[in-house]
Amino acid sequence: LEQVISDFVMWSGIQRRVASPAFKRADLTAIMGGIELDLRQAGTENGQAVIDVFVLWGGIEIIVPPDWAVSNEITPIMGGAEDGSTGTQQAKHRLIVTGVVIMGGVDIKV
């Protein structure tokens, strides 16, 4: 049972914890609001998952397990995308984070 998440917040916030062993994809949009996505209890079915973000004057926090490798492919425009993950390139699970951040931020952390 694979898991796909789609969250949209505007002027509000949401916290989501994922415990699926088959997390596959998330589409996250935060406009003047915030999203916290906790993946510490998740796994990937094929060893890879993708999160696509769009942030406008808001923020997204993604919490990953310490052994996941993260590929940060976010394009910031007057904003930022910080990757504080600790996984190595030989990790069993890989997370690819793509998208655009405009005057906001994305924080990837353990």
N, C-alpha and C positions, 0 to 999 in steps of 0.2 A: 504494500500500500504506500505509494509515493505521496509526498506532501508538497503542495504548491500553495504559497501564501500571497495574497494581494491585499495590501493595506493602503488606505488613503485617509490622511488627516488634514483638516483645515481648522486653524484656531483652537486646536485641542491636542491631546496626547493619548498615546496608547502604549501598553506594554504587552508583549507577546513572548511566551516561552514555547519552544519547539522541542518535543521529546521523540519525534519520529526517527526511526532508524533509516528512513528512506527520504530524507529531506532533499528536494530537487531544485526548487526555484522560489524566489520571492520578488515581487514587484512592490516597491515601497515609495510612496509619494507623501512628502511632508511640506505643506504650505503654511507658513506662520504657525507651525505646531511641531510636535516631536513624536518620534517612534523609537521604542527600545525593543530590539529583537534579541532574545537570549537563545543561543544555539548550543549551550554547554552540554545539554543532554541529547543532542541530535547526532545523527550519522548520515552518511550519503550512500545511496544505493550503488552507484557506479564509481564512487570515489571522487565525484565532482558535483558541486552545486553552484548556482549562479544567483546573485542578487542584483537587480537593476534598481537604481535609486533616482529619484528626482526630488531635489530640495530647493525651495524658494523661501528665504527668510525663516528657515526652521532648522531642525537638526535630527539626525538619525544616529543612534548608538547601536552597534552590532557587537555582541559578546560571543566570542568563539572559544571552543576548547583549545587548550594550550598546544595540542599536537596537530592542529590544522594549519596547512599552508594557505596563505591569503595572497591573491593577486589583485592589487588595487589599480583598477583601470578607470577611475573616476576623473571627470573633467571638472575642475573647480573654476568658477568665474566669480571673482571677488568673494571667494569663500575658501573652504579648506576640506581636505580629506586626510585624516591621520590614521596610519596603520600601526598599531601597537601589538600586533600578533607575534607569537613566538615560534610558530611551526617552521620546519625546514622544508626544502624542496623535495625531500624524500618522504614526506608525510603521506599517510594512507588516505587522508581526506584533503581536498583542495576546494577553496571557496574563491570564486571570481566575482569581484564587485565592480559593476560598471554603472555609468549614468552621469548625471550633471548636477552640480551643486552651485546655486546662484545665491550669493550673499547669505550663506548658511554654512553648515558643517556636517561632516560624517566622521564618526569616531569608531574605529574598529579596535577592539581590545579583548584581553583575556579575562 
